[in-house]
């Protein structure tokens, strides 16, 4: 094996490593991470299956997670005339789907279906009490 002087070894190592390092660095700059996903126009997808639809609301899969008015009654039907089934005591809840019902102070007739906090009973809440920017947001199912 030929003997190399220290400067020759340094040059040979640099000449071998430089193309490799440049290739690795370029690949990492232009690579898309495995966890990256696409976004829906007008929304921001922050993790797999989660789409931010407003400052306090996001969808994941087909559920809505959003701030709401605490203490709001959940109704059997989508009407204020309907009996109360349970209450949402928390200020941030999840909603399984939405449907049309009676018009309310929110200026629409959208109601959301969710599980109550006190008794675990399912019921309807008027969209005016769920702090979405649009009712219903894209991505959740209609009941």
C-alpha positions in Angstrom: 0.0 0.0 0.0 1.5 3.4 -0.9 2.3 5.7 1.9 0.7 9.2 1.8 1.8 12.3 3.5 -0.6 14.0 6.0 -1.6 16.8 3.5 -2.2 14.2 0.8 -4.5 12.2 3.2 -6.4 15.3 4.1 -7.0 16.2 0.4 -8.0 12.6 -0.4 -10.5 12.5 2.5 -11.9 15.9 1.6 -12.2 14.9 -2.1 -14.1 11.7 -1.2 -16.4 13.3 1.5 -17.3 16.5 -0.2 -19.5 15.0 -3.0 -21.2 12.7 -0.5 -21.9 15.5 2.0 -23.2 17.8 -0.7 -25.5 15.1 -2.0 -26.9 14.3 1.5 -27.4 18.0 2.3 -29.1 18.6 -1.0 -31.4 15.6 -0.5 -32.4 16.8 3.0 -33.1 20.3 1.8 -35.5 19.2 -0.9 -37.0 16.1 0.7 -40.6 16.1 2.0 -40.8 14.7 5.5 -42.8 11.5 5.9 -45.2 13.2 8.3 -46.0 16.1 5.8 -49.5 16.2 4.4 -51.4 18.4 2.1 -53.7 21.2 3.1 -57.2 22.1 2.0 -57.4 25.7 0.6 -58.5 28.1 3.4 -57.2 25.7 6.1 -54.0 24.6 7.6 -53.2 21.0 8.2 -51.0 20.7 11.2 -50.7 16.9 11.6 -52.0 13.8 9.9 -55.7 14.0 9.7 -56.0 17.4 11.6 -57.1 20.5 9.7 -57.2 23.8 11.4 -60.5 25.5 10.3 -60.4 28.6 12.6 -58.4 29.9 15.5 -60.2 27.7 18.0 -61.5 24.9 15.8 -60.0 22.0 13.8 -61.3 18.8 12.2 -59.7 15.4 12.5 -61.0 12.7 10.3 -64.7 13.6 10.3 -65.0 15.0 13.8 -65.0 18.7 14.8 -63.0 19.9 17.8 -64.0 23.5 18.8 -64.5 26.0 21.6 -68.1 26.3 22.7 -70.2 28.1 25.3 -69.9 26.2 28.6 -73.1 25.2 30.3 -75.0 24.9 27.0 -77.9 22.4 27.0 -77.9 19.5 24.5 -81.4 19.0 23.0 -83.1 15.8 22.0 -84.0 17.3 18.6 -82.6 20.3 16.7 -84.9 22.8 18.3 -84.9 25.0 21.4 -88.4 23.6 22.0 -87.0 20.1 22.4 -86.3 18.7 25.8 -82.8 19.0 27.3 -80.8 15.7 27.3 -77.5 16.8 28.8 -75.1 19.8 29.1 -71.7 20.8 27.7 -69.8 22.1 30.7 -66.4 22.3 29.1 -65.3 25.2 26.9 -63.7 23.0 24.2 -65.6 19.9 22.9 -65.8 17.5 20.0 -68.7 17.2 17.7 -69.4 14.1 15.7 -71.6 15.5 12.9 -74.0 18.3 12.0 -77.6 18.6 10.7 -80.2 21.2 9.9 -82.8 22.2 12.5 -84.5 25.3 13.7 -83.0 28.7 13.0 -81.2 30.3 15.9 -79.4 33.5 16.8 -76.3 32.4 14.8 -78.1 33.3 11.6 -78.4 29.7 10.3 -80.1 26.4 11.1 -77.0 24.3 11.7 -76.9 22.1 14.8 -74.0 19.9 16.0 -74.3 16.4 17.5 -72.1 15.6 20.6 -71.9 13.8 23.9 -72.7 15.7 27.0 -70.4 16.2 30.0 -72.8 15.5 32.9 -74.5 12.3 32.0 -72.8 11.1 28.9 -76.0 11.5 26.9 -75.9 12.5 23.2 -77.7 15.6 22.0 -77.8 18.6 19.6 -76.3 22.0 20.2 -77.1 25.1 18.0 -74.2 26.3 16.0 -74.4 29.7 17.7 -72.9 28.1 20.8 -70.0 26.5 18.9 -67.4 29.0 18.0 -66.7 28.1 14.3 -66.0 30.6 11.6 -68.3 28.8 9.1 -71.2 26.5 9.8 -70.6 23.7 9.1 -66.9 23.6 8.5 -65.7 21.5 5.6 -64.6 18.0 6.6 -67.3 16.8 9.0 -70.2 14.6 8.2 -73.8 15.6 8.0 -75.9 13.5 10.5 
